[in-house]
Amino acid sequence: MPSTARQSTIRRELGGAASIGLAIIAFAGIIFSFVGLRQLAIDTGIGAGYAWLLPITIDAATLVAARIWLLPTIPEDVRAWARQWMLAAIGLSIGGNVVERAIHAGLLVLPWWAVVVVGAVPPAMLASVVHLASLVISGRYDNADHQAPAWRPVTTNHQVTSHQPATHLPPVIAEAAPTSDLDDLIEHARALRAADPAIGRSRIAAELRISDHTARRVIAQLGNAA
């Protein structure tokens, strides 16, 4: 078997070759896709001076989604959403190029839905990027919350009767701060729900002192465990 130094050399050489190949393929793919999508935009009635915005919009959204997906510090659920959107944007780019090539080859007459899709792509890309950004920001706040000191739940001996209004419920957790263990949050959310079956996400987030995004995850896990 090759020595450790030899293995490191092989990895460096392969890494360099792979990086060069990836750069070449990415450049060729972006240019080819750019030309096809720009022509499709022109075919649907967009002026040549603005047609280049269609491929730029799709490629930029794809790069943003890919970047978020590849960042290990981003929460897993956000990365999964970014991966799905990246694949959807790539599929949209492929579909647009196929339609444009088919039109210019005389195999297809420009369909009405192609005009609708081209017009809807820019606002859809904007909405997706804004949504991704909001998920990333929310995930960062969650990570900051999870770095808070550990907390100890303090329960109360006061019993809640069925006729007592929900607004007068005693605090099930007297001292609450987020913990890195999601299972603990789920258990205390279960205790809150047992005391008040009608309790909502906002109340759970306030009682546990967690963000709305984390409360949504806790409630989803609580529902799956039920």
Backbone as CSV, one residue per row, in Angstrom:
resi,resn,N_x,N_y,N_z,CA_x,CA_y,CA_z,C_x,C_y,C_z
1,MET,0.841,-1.198,0.000,0.000,0.000,0.000,0.878,1.250,0.000
2,PRO,0.476,2.343,-0.660,1.297,3.548,-0.685,1.398,4.169,0.698
3,SER,2.506,4.841,0.944,2.729,5.482,2.231,1.767,6.647,2.417
4,THR,1.739,7.143,3.662,0.856,8.279,3.962,1.228,9.505,3.140
5,ALA,2.544,9.755,2.999,2.979,10.896,2.197,2.555,10.739,0.748
6,ARG,2.678,9.486,0.232,2.275,9.233,-1.147,0.778,9.427,-1.322
7,GLN,-0.007,8.972,-0.344,-1.449,9.150,-0.416,-1.823,10.640,-0.401
8,SER,-1.120,11.432,0.408,-1.393,12.864,0.449,-1.075,13.514,-0.892
9,THR,0.015,13.071,-1.517,0.385,13.609,-2.829,-0.664,13.273,-3.874
10,ILE,-1.147,12.028,-3.838,-2.179,11.599,-4.796,-3.453,12.417,-4.613
11,ARG,-3.836,12.641,-3.356,-5.049,13.421,-3.097,-4.892,14.850,-3.600
12,ARG,-3.701,15.440,-3.389,-3.482,16.802,-3.877,-3.544,16.865,-5.395
13,GLU,-2.932,15.875,-6.058,-2.931,15.869,-7.516,-4.345,15.677,-8.062
14,LEU,-5.066,14.729,-7.487,-6.440,14.495,-7.934,-7.316,15.698,-7.622
15,GLY,-7.079,16.328,-6.446,-7.869,17.498,-6.101,-7.655,18.635,-7.083
16,GLY,-6.415,18.846,-7.499,-6.139,19.890,-8.472,-6.769,19.604,-9.810
17,ALA,-6.636,18.345,-10.275,-7.232,17.970,-11.556,-8.748,18.085,-11.508
18,ALA,-9.335,17.653,-10.391,-10.794,17.728,-10.263,-11.263,19.184,-10.254
19,SER,-10.493,20.059,-9.589,-10.877,21.466,-9.538,-10.826,22.108,-10.917
20,ILE,-9.778,21.773,-11.689,-9.671,22.315,-13.045,-10.807,21.804,-13.922
21,GLY,-11.071,20.502,-13.839,-12.166,19.930,-14.629,-13.510,20.522,-14.249
22,LEU,-13.726,20.717,-12.947,-14.990,21.304,-12.494,-15.144,22.730,-13.018
23,ALA,-14.059,23.496,-12.985,-14.116,24.881,-13.474,-14.439,24.926,-14.963
24,ILE,-13.822,24.025,-15.748,-14.075,23.994,-17.195,-15.525,23.619,-17.483
25,ILE,-15.999,22.583,-16.809,-17.377,22.130,-17.030,-18.373,23.207,-16.608
26,ALA,-18.108,23.845,-15.462,-19.012,24.890,-14.982,-19.048,26.055,-15.966
27,PHE,-17.885,26.470,-16.467,-17.838,27.584,-17.409,-18.602,27.256,-18.687
28,ALA,-18.336,26.053,-19.256,-19.015,25.668,-20.495,-20.520,25.532,-20.284
29,GLY,-20.905,24.918,-19.162,-22.325,24.721,-18.896,-23.062,26.029,-18.709
30,ILE,-22.453,26.973,-17.982,-23.098,28.262,-17.747,-23.258,29.034,-19.054
31,ILE,-22.203,29.045,-19.882,-22.273,29.774,-21.148,-23.320,29.156,-22.069
32,PHE,-23.310,27.824,-22.179,-24.267,27.150,-23.063,-25.693,27.399,-22.590
33,SER,-25.905,27.265,-21.283,-27.239,27.494,-20.737,-27.646,28.957,-20.908
34,PHE,-26.694,29.868,-20.728,-26.975,31.300,-20.873,-27.487,31.614,-22.274
35,VAL,-26.806,31.059,-23.281,-27.198,31.335,-24.668,-28.603,30.815,-24.947
36,GLY,-28.886,29.576,-24.505,-30.190,28.989,-24.780,-31.321,29.710,-24.077
37,LEU,-31.132,30.022,-22.786,-32.191,30.679,-22.034,-32.402,32.119,-22.506
38,ARG,-31.342,32.789,-22.890,-31.489,34.143,-23.419,-32.316,34.128,-24.703
39,GLN,-32.047,33.155,-25.566,-32.802,33.063,-26.810,-34.261,32.711,-26.543
40,LEU,-34.496,31.869,-25.548,-35.873,31.530,-25.197,-36.617,32.773,-24.719
41,ALA,-35.944,33.602,-23.928,-36.580,34.838,-23.467,-36.924,35.738,-24.649
42,ILE,-36.032,35.823,-25.640,-36.305,36.623,-26.834,-37.496,36.044,-27.597
43,ASP,-37.556,34.725,-27.698,-38.657,34.076,-28.407,-40.008,34.373,-27.762
44,THR,-40.013,34.568,-26.445,-41.283,34.825,-25.760,-41.659,36.299,-25.751
45,GLY,-40.869,37.141,-26.402,-41.236,38.539,-26.539,-40.456,39.508,-25.687
46,ILE,-39.476,39.024,-24.934,-38.658,39.914,-24.124,-37.589,40.548,-25.013
47,GLY,-37.362,41.827,-24.853,-36.387,42.522,-25.669,-34.984,41.967,-25.478
48,ALA,-34.167,42.053,-26.525,-32.815,41.506,-26.460,-31.977,42.181,-25.386
49,GLY,-32.267,43.436,-25.090,-31.506,44.146,-24.071,-31.773,43.658,-22.664
50,TYR,-32.898,42.951,-22.450,-33.240,42.446,-21.128,-33.285,40.925,-21.067
51,ALA,-33.171,40.265,-22.192,-33.308,38.812,-22.222,-32.234,38.106,-21.418
52,TRP,-31.059,38.709,-21.297,-29.974,38.074,-20.547,-30.283,37.947,-19.064
53,LEU,-31.275,38.707,-18.572,-31.612,38.635,-17.153,-32.231,37.289,-16.774
54,LEU,-32.879,36.614,-17.724,-33.493,35.315,-17.419,-32.440,34.282,-17.010
55,PRO,-31.420,34.010,-17.825,-30.412,33.031,-17.386,-29.625,33.490,-16.166
56,ILE,-29.364,34.794,-16.053,-28.632,35.291,-14.887,-29.420,35.021,-13.609
57,THR,-30.728,35.246,-13.666,-31.570,35.029,-12.494,-31.554,33.569,-12.055
58,ILE,-31.705,32.661,-13.018,-31.720,31.231,-12.685,-30.362,30.784,-12.165
59,ASP,-29.280,31.185,-12.833,-27.947,30.753,-12.416,-27.580,31.319,-11.046
60,ALA,-27.949,32.580,-10.780,-27.637,33.181,-9.485,-28.380,32.469,-8.359
61,ALA,-29.665,32.159,-8.589,-30.436,31.434,-7.573,-29.860,30.043,-7.338
62,THR,-29.411,29.391,-8.406,-28.793,28.073,-8.268,-27.526,28.151,-7.437
63,LEU,-26.688,29.151,-7.680,-25.438,29.297,-6.930,-25.701,29.600,-5.457
64,VAL,-26.680,30.449,-5.185,-27.007,30.748,-3.792,-27.469,29.486,-3.066
65,ALA,-28.377,28.734,-3.693,-28.880,27.508,-3.072,-27.762,26.489,-2.884
66,ALA,-26.884,26.362,-3.874,-25.776,25.410,-3.768,-24.832,25.802,-2.642
67,ARG,-24.558,27.092,-2.514,-23.661,27.561,-1.457,-24.226,27.262,-0.086
68,ILE,-25.515,27.522,0.112,-26.151,27.257,1.407,-26.161,25.766,1.688
69,TRP,-26.424,24.955,0.669,-26.459,23.503,0.843,-25.094,22.966,1.285
70,LEU,-24.002,23.535,0.780,-22.668,23.023,1.053,-22.057,23.566,2.345
71,LEU,-22.732,24.484,3.014,-22.190,25.025,4.259,-22.560,24.118,5.435
72,PRO,-21.582,23.516,6.105,-21.903,22.597,7.209,-22.459,23.291,8.434
73,THR,-22.279,24.611,8.548,-22.773,25.333,9.722,-24.258,25.675,9.629
74,ILE,-24.853,25.473,8.460,-26.276,25.762,8.272,-27.091,24.593,8.836
75,PRO,-28.225,24.856,9.511,-29.071,23.762,10.018,-29.449,22.779,8.914
76,GLU,-29.577,21.518,9.296,-29.792,20.458,8.319,-31.078,20.638,7.532
77,ASP,-32.158,21.089,8.184,-33.407,21.249,7.452,-33.322,22.373,6.421
78,VAL,-32.547,23.429,6.742,-32.359,24.513,5.779,-31.509,24.036,4.602
79,ARG,-30.478,23.251,4.896,-29.635,22.707,3.826,-30.436,21.789,2.910
80,ALA,-31.328,20.999,3.490,-32.153,20.108,2.670,-33.065,20.907,1.744
81,TRP,-33.646,21.988,2.262,-34.502,22.831,1.423,-33.686,23.478,0.318
82,ALA,-32.464,23.952,0.654,-31.605,24.582,-0.350,-31.219,23.577,-1.436
83,ARG,-30.959,22.338,-1.044,-30.617,21.304,-2.030,-31.786,21.050,-2.980
84,GLN,-32.991,20.966,-2.438,-34.168,20.746,-3.283,-34.361,21.908,-4.255
85,TRP,-34.162,23.130,-3.761,-34.348,24.273,-4.648,-33.256,24.331,-5.704
86,MET,-32.023,23.984,-5.339,-30.939,23.964,-6.317,-31.256,22.980,-7.444
87,LEU,-31.723,21.790,-7.081,-32.069,20.797,-8.099,-33.242,21.268,-8.955
88,ALA,-34.201,21.955,-8.331,-35.336,22.466,-9.098,-34.887,23.539,-10.089
89,ALA,-33.971,24.420,-9.662,-33.479,25.467,-10.555,-32.674,24.865,-11.705
90,ILE,-31.875,23.833,-11.405,-31.124,23.160,-12.467,-32.084,22.505,-13.452
91,GLY,-33.121,21.858,-12.930,-34.121,21.251,-13.808,-34.833,22.282,-14.665
92,LEU,-35.115,23.455,-14.087,-35.749,24.528,-14.854,-34.832,24.995,-15.981
93,SER,-33.540,25.120,-15.677,-32.581,25.535,-16.704,-32.497,24.500,-17.828
94,ILE,-32.447,23.233,-17.466,-32.395,22.172,-18.478,-33.654,22.183,-19.328
95,GLY,-34.815,22.291,-18.665,-36.069,22.315,-19.405,-36.165,23.483,-20.362
96,GLY,-35.714,24.663,-19.917,-35.742,25.823,-20.799,-34.865,25.657,-22.016
97,ASN,-33.674,25.087,-21.832,-32.782,24.857,-22.963,-33.349,23.821,-23.934
98,VAL,-33.985,22.797,-23.407,-34.589,21.773,-24.268,-35.704,22.381,-25.113
99,VAL,-36.574,23.195,-24.478,-37.667,23.822,-25.220,-37.115,24.745,-26.303
100,GLU,-36.098,25.530,-25.962,-35.535,26.461,-26.942,-34.903,25.730,-28.117
101,ARG,-34.186,24.670,-27.861,-33.565,23.895,-28.945,-34.630,23.239,-29.821
102,ALA,-35.695,22.734,-29.186,-36.772,22.100,-29.942,-37.482,23.108,-30.838
103,ILE,-37.662,24.334,-30.341,-38.306,25.380,-31.152,-37.458,25.707,-32.372
104,HIS,-36.164,25.907,-32.179,-35.302,26.306,-33.286,-34.992,25.150,-34.233
105,ALA,-35.216,23.932,-33.794,-35.056,22.784,-34.681,-36.333,22.483,-35.451
106,GLY,-37.392,23.252,-35.204,-38.653,23.037,-35.885,-39.461,21.896,-35.339
107,LEU,-39.096,21.382,-34.155,-39.816,20.259,-33.571,-40.959,20.701,-32.666
108,LEU,-40.994,21.978,-32.352,-41.993,22.473,-31.409,-42.333,23.909,-31.734
109,VAL,-43.626,24.206,-31.700,-44.100,25.578,-31.812,-44.155,26.166,-30.406
110,LEU,-43.722,27.424,-30.284,-43.669,28.029,-28.956,-45.009,27.897,-28.245
111,PRO,-45.078,27.111,-27.148,-46.350,26.939,-26.441,-46.643,28.127,-25.536
112,TRP,-47.923,28.314,-25.239,-48.326,29.450,-24.411,-47.764,29.347,-23.007
113,TRP,-47.638,28.115,-22.494,-47.164,27.972,-21.125,-45.691,28.348,-20.985
114,ALA,-44.923,28.275,-22.090,-43.529,28.706,-22.036,-43.439,30.201,-21.770
115,VAL,-44.363,30.974,-22.373,-44.403,32.417,-22.135,-44.728,32.699,-20.673
116,VAL,-45.670,31.937,-20.118,-46.054,32.123,-18.712,-44.889,31.791,-17.785
117,VAL,-44.208,30.684,-18.045,-43.104,30.266,-17.186,-41.964,31.285,-17.219
118,VAL,-41.616,31.754,-18.416,-40.534,32.738,-18.536,-40.869,34.004,-17.754
119,GLY,-42.124,34.444,-17.837,-42.515,35.632,-17.090,-42.547,35.421,-15.586
120,ALA,-42.780,34.173,-15.152,-42.888,33.898,-13.718,-41.547,33.580,-13.070
121,VAL,-40.535,33.255,-13.864,-39.252,32.821,-13.298,-38.594,33.888,-12.432
122,PRO,-38.406,35.139,-12.888,-37.700,36.115,-12.050,-38.318,36.330,-10.671
123,PRO,-39.655,36.582,-10.566,-40.197,36.747,-9.208,-40.113,35.477,-8.374
124,ALA,-40.225,34.310,-9.026,-40.102,33.054,-8.289,-38.691,32.879,-7.734
125,MET,-37.677,33.219,-8.522,-36.298,33.143,-8.053,-36.064,34.109,-6.893
126,LEU,-36.611,35.319,-7.004,-36.459,36.293,-5.924,-37.096,35.780,-4.637
127,ALA,-38.309,35.237,-4.758,-39.006,34.728,-3.577,-38.230,33.580,-2.934
128,SER,-37.657,32.717,-3.754,-36.926,31.567,-3.212,-35.670,32.009,-2.477
129,VAL,-34.938,32.969,-3.037,-33.710,33.443,-2.398,-34.029,34.158,-1.087
130,VAL,-35.085,34.974,-1.086,-35.487,35.658,0.151,-35.896,34.635,1.205
131,HIS,-36.623,33.596,0.797,-37.036,32.562,1.738,-35.832,31.822,2.298
132,LEU,-34.870,31.486,1.448,-33.653,30.834,1.915,-32.901,31.717,2.903
133,ALA,-32.805,32.998,2.586,-32.099,33.917,3.481,-32.783,33.992,4.847
134,SER,-34.115,34.009,4.843,-34.836,34.056,6.115,-34.616,32.790,6.926
135,LEU,-34.548,31.639,6.250,-34.280,30.382,6.955,-32.876,30.372,7.545
136,VAL,-31.918,30.882,6.788,-30.537,30.926,7.282,-30.435,31.833,8.498
137,ILE,-31.054,33.021,8.423,-31.012,33.955,9.551,-31.689,33.346,10.768
138,SER,-32.844,32.700,10.561,-33.547,32.065,11.663,-32.700,30.963,12.262
139,GLY,-32.025,30.185,11.411,-31.158,29.118,11.905,-29.991,29.642,12.704
140,ARG,-29.452,30.808,12.331,-28.348,31.397,13.085,-28.798,31.823,14.469
141,TYR,-30.015,32.376,14.568,-30.525,32.750,15.878,-30.725,31.517,16.749
142,ASP,-31.184,30.422,16.107,-31.348,29.183,16.857,-30.014,28.692,17.385
143,ASN,-28.974,28.736,16.539,-27.657,28.285,16.976,-27.143,29.149,18.122
144,ALA,-27.400,30.458,18.049,-26.985,31.332,19.137,-27.744,30.998,20.415
145,ASP,-29.032,30.683,20.274,-29.827,30.285,21.439,-29.281,29.019,22.070
146,HIS,-28.868,28.065,21.219,-28.409,26.775,21.723,-27.073,26.871,22.437
147,GLN,-26.377,27.993,22.302,-25.124,28.168,23.005,-25.326,28.782,24.388
148,ALA,-26.569,29.023,24.765,-26.852,29.602,26.070,-26.561,28.581,27.158
149,PRO,-26.357,29.023,28.414,-26.082,28.085,29.499,-27.219,27.099,29.682
150,ALA,-26.862,25.938,30.183,-27.868,24.900,30.420,-28.864,25.395,31.452
151,TRP,-30.048,24.870,31.438,-31.092,25.326,32.331,-31.699,24.138,33.046
152,ARG,-32.301,24.416,34.183,-32.915,23.368,34.987,-34.402,23.649,35.104
153,PRO,-35.252,22.744,34.616,-36.696,22.976,34.723,-37.167,22.868,36.162
154,VAL,-38.036,23.777,36.573,-38.606,23.748,37.908,-40.112,23.611,37.758
155,THR,-40.664,22.524,38.197,-42.096,22.283,38.057,-42.830,22.816,39.269
156,THR,-44.116,22.962,39.141,-44.941,23.481,40.230,-45.911,22.403,40.677
157,ASN,-46.285,22.466,41.950,-47.218,21.493,42.498,-48.663,21.915,42.294
158,HIS,-48.867,23.115,41.770,-50.231,23.604,41.557,-50.909,22.778,40.470
159,GLN,-52.103,22.301,40.735,-52.851,21.496,39.787,-53.761,22.381,38.957
160,VAL,-53.865,22.088,37.683,-54.715,22.842,36.776,-56.030,22.113,36.624
161,THR,-57.131,22.786,36.898,-58.446,22.182,36.744,-58.976,22.470,35.374
162,SER,-59.929,21.656,34.929,-60.465,21.767,33.575,-61.236,23.058,33.374
163,HIS,-61.792,23.652,34.496,-62.584,24.864,34.337,-61.758,26.132,34.492
164,GLN,-60.460,25.977,34.751,-59.615,27.156,34.941,-59.241,27.755,33.598
165,PRO,-59.376,29.062,33.412,-59.022,29.680,32.126,-57.550,29.468,31.806
166,ALA,-57.269,29.363,30.495,-55.899,29.112,30.063,-54.978,30.260,30.431
167,THR,-55.557,31.493,30.528,-54.713,32.653,30.822,-54.168,32.616,32.239
168,HIS,-54.770,31.799,33.127,-54.326,31.727,34.515,-53.520,30.465,34.785
169,LEU,-53.083,29.796,33.747,-52.295,28.589,33.954,-50.994,28.928,34.656
170,PRO,-50.579,28.136,35.639,-49.293,28.402,36.293,-48.156,28.051,35.353
171,PRO,-47.033,28.677,35.512,-45.899,28.329,34.655,-45.396,26.937,34.957
172,VAL,-45.440,26.057,33.974,-44.951,24.699,34.166,-43.445,24.709,34.313
173,ILE,-42.807,25.642,33.639,-41.356,25.775,33.720,-41.068,27.170,34.238
174,ALA,-40.539,27.259,35.457,-40.334,28.557,36.062,-39.096,29.239,35.516
175,GLU,-38.083,28.463,35.192,-36.855,29.032,34.650,-36.557,28.316,33.348
176,ALA,-36.683,29.003,32.254,-36.548,28.334,30.957,-35.546,29.062,30.100
177,ALA,-34.641,28.302,29.538,-33.700,28.819,28.548,-33.392,27.674,27.615
178,PRO,-33.040,27.950,26.375,-32.845,26.870,25.402,-31.735,25.929,25.803
179,THR,-31.821,24.705,25.335,-30.790,23.691,25.543,-30.442,23.084,24.213
180,SER,-29.232,22.544,24.121,-28.807,21.952,22.851,-29.473,20.610,22.600
181,ASP,-30.152,20.081,23.619,-30.785,18.778,23.465,-32.237,18.982,23.063
182,LEU,-32.567,18.682,21.823,-33.935,18.871,21.334,-34.911,17.972,22.078
183,ASP,-34.446,16.797,22.538,-35.336,15.881,23.253,-35.866,16.512,24.533
184,ASP,-35.022,17.279,25.233,-35.484,17.943,26.445,-36.570,18.968,26.135
185,LEU,-36.366,19.710,25.051,-37.380,20.681,24.651,-38.702,19.996,24.338
186,ILE,-38.622,18.847,23.664,-39.846,18.108,23.322,-40.563,17.649,24.581
187,GLU,-39.806,17.161,25.564,-40.413,16.675,26.797,-41.132,17.804,27.543
188,HIS,-40.508,18.968,27.615,-41.136,20.082,28.318,-42.300,20.661,27.520
189,ALA,-42.211,20.601,26.192,-43.355,21.001,25.380,-44.525,20.040,25.614
190,ARG,-44.219,18.759,25.784,-45.264,17.779,26.080,-45.930,18.086,27.425
191,ALA,-45.128,18.504,28.407,-45.690,18.866,29.709,-46.592,20.093,29.594
192,LEU,-46.172,21.060,28.795,-47.003,22.241,28.579,-48.318,21.870,27.914
193,ARG,-48.253,20.989,26.927,-49.469,20.588,26.220,-50.384,19.768,27.116
194,ALA,-49.788,18.970,28.043,-50.615,18.210,28.974,-51.368,19.144,29.915
195,ALA,-50.726,20.246,30.298,-51.395,21.213,31.168,-52.450,22.010,30.427
196,ASP,-52.194,22.281,29.157,-53.130,23.064,28.339,-53.132,22.487,26.927
197,PRO,-54.051,21.580,26.612,-54.061,20.955,25.276,-54.213,21.948,24.130
198,ALA,-54.749,23.137,24.415,-54.972,24.128,23.357,-53.798,25.084,23.191
199,ILE,-52.698,24.816,23.862,-51.569,25.738,23.800,-51.018,25.809,22.378
200,GLY,-50.647,27.000,21.930,-50.162,27.204,20.573,-48.656,27.327,20.507
201,ARG,-48.177,27.493,19.281,-46.733,27.569,19.063,-46.122,28.789,19.741
202,SER,-46.803,29.927,19.687,-46.258,31.146,20.279,-46.104,31.007,21.788
203,ARG,-47.098,30.373,22.431,-47.020,30.181,23.885,-45.872,29.231,24.236
204,ILE,-45.716,28.160,23.451,-44.616,27.218,23.698,-43.275,27.919,23.529
205,ALA,-43.157,28.738,22.481,-41.904,29.456,22.256,-41.610,30.406,23.417
206,ALA,-42.656,31.064,23.952,-42.455,31.992,25.055,-42.081,31.264,26.343
207,GLU,-42.744,30.121,26.614,-42.467,29.365,27.835,-41.061,28.776,27.832
208,LEU,-40.640,28.260,26.677,-39.327,27.624,26.595,-38.220,28.610,26.228
209,ARG,-38.626,29.854,25.881,-37.666,30.894,25.499,-36.815,30.447,24.313
210,ILE,-37.508,30.017,23.291,-36.858,29.617,22.053,-37.481,30.397,20.908
211,SER,-36.833,30.353,19.743,-37.362,31.077,18.591,-38.583,30.371,18.026
212,ASP,-39.325,31.087,17.205,-40.507,30.502,16.579,-40.129,29.346,15.668
213,HIS,-38.980,29.466,15.010,-38.519,28.389,14.127,-38.247,27.113,14.923
214,THR,-37.573,27.240,16.071,-37.298,26.067,16.904,-38.589,25.498,17.481
215,ALA,-39.510,26.372,17.868,-40.797,25.898,18.396,-41.545,25.094,17.342
216,ARG,-41.449,25.519,16.082,-42.095,24.779,15.010,-41.497,23.371,14.884
217,ARG,-40.174,23.280,15.009,-39.518,21.970,14.946,-39.912,21.088,16.122
218,VAL,-39.975,21.691,17.309,-40.346,20.927,18.502,-41.757,20.377,18.371
219,ILE,-42.700,21.218,17.906,-44.083,20.767,17.756,-44.188,19.671,16.699
220,ALA,-43.399,19.803,15.622,-43.423,18.761,14.589,-42.923,17.433,15.150
221,GLN,-41.842,17.476,15.905,-41.314,16.252,16.528,-42.283,15.703,17.567
222,LEU,-42.932,16.600,18.282,-43.916,16.177,19.281,-45.086,15.465,18.625
223,GLY,-45.514,15.987,17.454,-46.592,15.319,16.719,-46.182,13.968,16.196
224,ASN,-44.935,13.836,15.737,-44.467,12.550,15.215,-44.343,11.513,16.318
225,ALA,-44.004,11.992,17.539,-43.826,11.055,18.656,-45.151,10.634,19.268
226,ALA,-46.233,11.380,18.941,-47.538,11.076,19.529,-48.086,9.768,18.985
